[in-house]
Amino acid sequence: GLSVPVASPLTAASPSAMLGLMAGSAAAEIPADLRARLEAARLDLLALFRALDRMNLSSAEIPQRLIRQLFELDADYVEALWALDQNRHR
């Protein structure tokens, strides 16, 4: 089947480091370029969704597990951007 690896500079951080950021750990620092990296990753996903759409695949040809993972990844990026906005307003 179709296999598209989903990797980005954002996924390079360890899960414990990401959890520290999400929990507001005093020891964790938010990288200055995190917003730009999140926005770039979302644009990359949008480009991938558009490319898949242009392939005119039938629903049977679309790997549903992969599509779900991509939507979940996009939702994670949106949530992280929202959290950055909340942090900015404090």
Beta strands, then each sheet from edge to edge (+ up, - down):
end
